């Protein structure tokens, strides 16, 4: 967890319905159709083959991105997220990478998990979905990306993108009749080699279960788009790869809930890291700039993998 020590546990993940999770370490895929809770000292009874993720060349990405933008324009979507997978062969084992990530990104949620259901994944995500402690709940709207040392003013695209996410979260919280909702932002949030625009929310739980709030918020427009249903349909029609755990939920549910959106992550398979990278598209997006944004986001993990 951010600014905390490392927990190491042995056991197994078991399939559950996301909305039924009451406590424990949980991870889900992007659309929450698959979710797993960790059981300490359990033994996995499943042996599922792990398929090699599909990676786009730059040429294929740019072609698909143009189609993505056209569909956004024709269907009047405010925003949608298009993602890709980037492969990076490496002799570094996952333990080494985990240790380097948690040292370099102390403010991120850094994890290394493995299961016969979904393979081995590692990541350092900067994005909180919700944190809850007693009656107090918090969440964050995080969107827009540029390099950390870029001191230019934020563009209209990034500001609109962040506002979409902020408005969505506020409306979802209000729909649950949560009380004392307050927000602070937008402001800069540095996440390693890139920075984002961030708005923080605080609210009173008033007896609402944390998983109910998480289920309502996720997938946020930061990883899907707006309107959410149409954005997800567009994603499914253009993306060829399975997002799997990328952009899903991951973290702890319980008396103190800390759930994150699984970004800046990679799947490890046969001495190769498959990085999952996404970008927020609007009707005014430029495919080459979106490619460059995913390249910038890849540095969170590549800076570790390439550092001897």
N, C-alpha and C positions, 0 to 999 in steps of 0.2 A: 504494500500500500504506500501511497505518497508519504515520504518523510518517516517511514516506519521500517523496522527490521524485516528480515526475510523469514517467511514460514515455509517449511518443507514438509510435505505429507505424502504418504504412500497409501494407495487404495485404488478405487475405480470409479468411473463416472457411470451413472445409470440414467436411462431415458425417463423423462417426466413431461407433463404438460407445463408449459411456462407459467401459466396463470395459477397453477396449484402449488408453486414453490412457497414454502413458509419459512424455511431457514436452510443455511448451508451455502457452499460455494457452487454457483450456478453459471453455466455458459449456454448460450443459444446461438442459432444461426441468424442470418439477417432478418428474415420474416417471422421468426419465432415458431416456425412449424416443427423445429427440432430443438429440444432443450435437454440438458443433462445436469444432474446434481452429483457432486462428489461425495462418496462414502468412504471414510477412512477405514483401512484394513480390509476393504471388500476386494473381491477378485472378479475381474471381468469374465463374463461367460460368452462374449461375442468376439468373433474374429472377422472383421470386415476389411476387404481390400481397399487400399488407399490409391485413388487415381491421381495421375500427374495433372496438376492444374494447367489449363490452356492459357498460353501467353500470346499476346498480340505483338507483331512487329510494329514499328513506328508507322509504317505505311498503312497497315490495316487499322491501327488505332485512329489515325487521322481520317480515314474514310468513314469509319463507324461514327466518329465524333461529328462529322459533317451531317450524317443522317440523323444523329441524335438532336443536333441543333435545329435541323429542319422540322423534325417532329414536334419539338418544343414550340416553335413558331406557329406551325399549322394547327396545333391543338390548344394553343393559348395557355400553356403551363407557365407558372411563375419560375419554377426551378426544377431541375432533376439532376441526380448524381450518376455520372458514368464512371465505371471503374475498369481497371485492367490488372493483370498479374505480370510481374517482372521477375525473371529467374536470375539467381546469382549462385554459381557453384562456389563452395567454400569448404576448406578442411577444418574450419573452426567448429568445435562441437557446441551443442546448445547450452551446456553448462557455462562455458566460457562466455558465450554471447550474453546469456542472462546476467552474469556477474558484471559484465562491462556495461550493459544497459542500465542496471539499477544504480551503478555508480555515476554514470553520466547524466541520467535523467531522474534525479531524486524526487521531483515533483510529479512524475508520471506514475501510473499504475503499471508495474512491470511484472510479467508472468511468464512461466514456462509450464505447459500442461501437455499431457499425452494420454491418449485413449484409443482403444481399438475401434471406437465409433467414428472418430474424426481425425486420427493421426496425431502428430506432434505440432504444436503451435507455440510461437513466442511473440511477445510484443511489448511495446512501451506506449500506452495510449494516454494522451493528455485530456481526453474528454470524459467528464463525469456525466452519467445519466441522472442518478439521484443519490443523495446521501441522506440518511434519516437517523436521528438520535432522539429517542423519546418522542415528544410531540413536535419536534422541530425537523423540517425537511428543507432540502436545498437541491437546486438543479441549475443547469447552465445552458445558455445558447451560445454555441461556438461555431463560427463560420467565417469565410473569407481567409485567404492565405497569401502571404508574400514572405520573402526571405527576411530573416531576423534583423539583418543590418540594413534593410531598405527603410530609410527614414522619410520617404515620400508620403504624401497624404494618401489615405485610402481612396480607391476609385469608387465610382458610383455602383459598379457591378458588385464589388465586395460589400459595400454598405447595404445595398438592397438585399443581397444574399443573407447577410446577418439579420436583417430586420425580418425576413421571412421566418427564420427559425425562432426569433424572439416572439413574434406575434403568435406563431403556432403553439409554442410552449405555454404562453400566457392563457390562450383560449382553452387548452386542454386542462390546465390546472383549475381554471374557473368552472369548467364543465363537471369537475368532481366536487364542486362546492367547498373547496379548500378555503380556509380563512387566512386573513392577514398576509395576503400575497404582496410581496415587495420585490422590486428589481433595481439593479445597480449596473449601469453600463450604457452603451458599449465602451470597452476600453481594450487596449492591447493585451494579448496573452502570448508570451513567448513559449514555444514548444520545441526546444532544441534548435535545429537549423531553420525553422520557419516560425512565423507568428500569425495569430488569428485575432479576430474581433470577438469579444466575449461580453455577454450580459449575464449577471448572476441573479438568481431568484431565491427568495426565502419564503416559506409558507408554514402554516400550522397544519399538522396531520389530521387532527380531530377524528381519530379512530380509523382512518383509511389505511388499509394495509399497504406497505411499500411496494409489493409486487403489483398491486392494482394501479398505482401511479406509474410504475415502470412500463406496464402493459399498455397504458394509455398513451404514454409519450413515445414509445419506441415502435417502429423506426422513426426518428425525428426527421424533419426536412434536411438536416445536415447530412444524412446518409441516404435519404430517399428522394424527397422533393415535395413540391406543392402544386396542385392538390395531391395528397399522398397516394391515393388509390391509382390515379392516372399516371403518376410518376413511376410507381412500382411496375405498372403494366408496360410502360415504355422501357424501363430498365430490362425487364424480362424479354422484351422483343428484340433488343439490340445486343445486350451482353451475351456472349457465348459461354462464359465460364460460370461455374457455380461459386457464388460468394462464400458459401460454407460459413465459417465462423467470422469472417470479415464483416464488420459493421453490425455484428450481433451484440448481445448483452453479455457482460462478464463481471463477476464479483461476488460479494457476500450479501446474503439476505438474512436478517435476524433482528435481534434487539438493536444492534447498530448495523444499518444497511449501507453498503457502499457498492453501488453498481456503476459500471463504466460502459462506454461504447467502444467496441473492439476495433480500434484504428492503429495505424503504424505497426502492423503485425505481419507475420510471415508463417507459412507452413514449411516444415522441414521434412525433406524426403530424399533419402539416398545421397547425402552430402551435397544437397542443393537447397537453398532457401528460396521460397516463392513468396515475393512481397506483394501484398494487395494494396492498391493505390487508387484513390478516387478523387474526383473533382466536381464542384458544383457548377452546372451549366445553366445559363439563362438564354433568352432569345438573342442576346448580344454577345454571346461567348465566341471566342476565336479558338479553333481547334488546336493550333500550334501553341498558344499560350496555356491551354489546358494540359497539353502534353508536358510542357515545361513545369507546370505546377506539380504534376505527379512525380516528375523527376526530382524536384525539390523535396517533396515529402519522402521520397525513398531514402534520403540521406540519413534520416533518423536511424535506420538499421544499417545502411551501407557504410556509414562512417565507422561503425563498429566492425562490420565484416571485412572491410578493406584495410583496417588498421592492424598491422602486424606487431 
